[in-house]
Amino acid sequence: MIESGARAGNAPVEALTGVLRKIGVKTGIEFFDIADAAEDVVHPAMPAECLLDRNALIMGYSGVYSSSLKYAVRQAEHYGVPASALLYRAGRRKLIGGKEDRLRTFLGSAVAGAAALALSSCSANRACRAFDELDTKITKGMKAYGIPGAAVGVWVGGQEYVKGYGVTNVDHPVPVDGNTVFRIGSTTKTFTGTTIMRLVDEGKVDLDAPGRRYLPEFAVAYPVVSATVTVRQLLNHTSGWMGDDIQDFGRGNDAVARYVAAMTRLPQLTAPRTVFAYNNAGLVVADRIIEVVTGSTYESAVQRLLLYPLQLGHTHYFSNQIVGLNVAAAHDVVDGKAVVDTGFWPFPHSCNPSGALISSVRDQLRYARFHLGDGTAPDGTRLLGAQSLAAMRSDPGAGGTLQVELTGMGVAWMLRPSAEGPVIVQHGGTWNGQRSGFFMVPERNFAMTLLTNSEGGSALTVDLFADDWALRRFAGVSNLPATPQHRSAGELAPYQGRYVAGLINESGRLGQAVIDMRVGNGQLDATMSSDDPGAESSRLGLAFYRPDYGLDLGPDNKPVGTRSNFVRDSDGNIAWFRTRGRLFQRRERDETN
């Protein structure tokens, strides 16, 4: 059952009719002229016609019925209606004019209730095709990928939709709902970034200052990097050192400090600012800055500065904080079936800022609405200036790919281009047995999040977040085009070879992942392996759609819905292969370290 953020007991048309009758509309326009115009614009104005149906557009026209264009635009934006389309259509039908002052006065008092009625009409009064399609995609995906439980939330047109699917635990099944908590993984990084921005607004942190201004003893492998890497570079994943370090430094409050003190062991891969490479370690340094500046633990600072003001009562860092909540257990997929794995749940305390948060889909939507809003909390308290919110999704660092093509990273947010122009602001998360997706289109006042409790959730997040179906259906934007191109053996030859990436696991062991690229039939074929004796190798490939950028292929040589790319050095030579945001360095086959 879809849970709506607004409840309605009367038809929105009746509510609006009452308002119009009260003010005695007799000149300029008649009510049914508005209704007729709304019917005319339903399909052109909103491709996802059920999101703002005829009744909602009637309300939109009522707002436009004022010769004050600023007022009209504000009203249109309030309902999620494209202002330019509305004004054009209204002007064509001569709907602008009339008893402006009286209409504006009465609509001002009636607008909130009538809008709630209009926007709830989709779920309350008739089946909504877009949500039916979303429901079908999720239920089919859960069955195909071995996902026992999921929750989805969508914010569009000023309305919230939440739905739970399946169960929290296949051994002890409890239904999933909008308040069920999952580990959201790396979307946690955006909470870290938002907390930093609160400190920026308070004048306590400067994004473009060196990290050493706040951490005088900070050091990585290269002294010059230690002295110059900035707070912004920590948050936009351009610090340049190896980022996959998830070593556990214990449960004490000094875990983060101990982690940062050990970072001299991380090899420097690229110069700061020059190359995007996903970097968990950089977020831990940002965490330590929060601790030093606030004089508290990272978790306490985030709770005080962000979670409490936003009233995110189902969002926590530690397992002992979720006792009594409806918790989604982590599942592996064995022979196509979901199996509970209790070993999947623990998370290293030292890595909390990069992925530890446990949250519900309802809390995630409230968080999204904050980022789509003006920087105020639900009680009206200002948490961030509008400029600071905008700064989080602007001034991107170096671009590349992380499942999708990225313009770059803002302050902890991935910035994804669309074919139509509006920027897609996104993240998502991965931890053992839990997968999630999260994106927003600020220009469309749209957000969507999905939480799942299975390793199989990664495929469903690709279907809904890397693919652009949901973006097209709900926000009217799409991915940059990517048509696979057949390349000759001569064109593919420069890319073949061995590519290696390092990572440090929870026990502190440095390991390697290896991708061997070879020329295939019009595309690159590859094998991925690691030095973990228990790991199996996997087949993959890449079909180019433009120079250095390609669609990822599965073992069957078909696109899997994600993108990767090669990175060249300053001399134009192929130096790296970037997949899932990680850099694999090109090596000769006889190189062992």
Sequence and secondary structure as in RCSB ss.txt:
>XXXX:A:sequence
MIESGARAGNAPVEALTGVLRKIGVKTGIEFFDIADAAEDVVHPAMPAECLLDRNALIMGYSGVYSSSLKYAVRQ
AEHYGVPASALLYRAGRRKLIGGKEDRLRTFLGSAVAGAAALALSSCSANRACRAFDELDTKITKGMKAYGIPGA
AVGVWVGGQEYVKGYGVTNVDHPVPVDGNTVFRIGSTTKTFTGTTIMRLVDEGKVDLDAPGRRYLPEFAVAYPVV
SATVTVRQLLNHTSGWMGDDIQDFGRGNDAVARYVAAMTRLPQLTAPRTVFAYNNAGLVVADRIIEVVTGSTYES
AVQRLLLYPLQLGHTHYFSNQIVGLNVAAAHDVVDGKAVVDTGFWPFPHSCNPSGALISSVRDQLRYARFHLGDG
TAPDGTRLLGAQSLAAMRSDPGAGGTLQVELTGMGVAWMLRPSAEGPVIVQHGGTWNGQRSGFFMVPERNFAMTL
LTNSEGGSALTVDLFADDWALRRFAGVSNLPATPQHRSAGELAPYQGRYVAGLINESGRLGQAVIDMRVGNGQLD
ATMSSDDPGAESSRLGLAFYRPDYGLDLGPDNKPVGTRSNFVRDSDGNIAWFRTRGRLFQRRERDETN
>XXXX:A:secstr
  EESS  SS HHHHHHHHHHHHT  SS  HHHHHHHHHHHHHHH SSTTTT HHHHHHHHHHH SS HHHHHHH
HHHTT  HHHHHHHHHHTT S SSHHHHHHHHHHHHHHHHHHHHHHHHHHS  HHHHHHHHHHHHHHHHHT  EE
EEEEEETTEEEEEEEEBS SSS  B  TT EEE GGGHHHHHHHHHHHHHHTTS  TTSBGGGT TT   SSHHH
HHH BHHHHHTT S B   B     SSTTHHHHHHHTGGGS B S TTT     HHHHHHHHHHHHHHHTS HHH
HHIIIIITTTT TT BSSGGG TTS B   EEEETTEEEE GGGS   GGGHHHH  EEEHHHHHHHHHHHHTTS
B TTS B S HHHHHHHTSS    EESBSEESEESSS EEE  TTS  EEEEEEEETTEEEEEEEEGGGTEEEEE
EESSTTHHHHHIIIIISSHHIIIIIS            HHHHGGG EEEEEEEE TT  EEEEEEEEEE SSSEE
EEEEES TT   EEEEEEEEETTEEEEE TTSSEEEEEEEEEE TTS EEEEEETTEEEEEE TT   
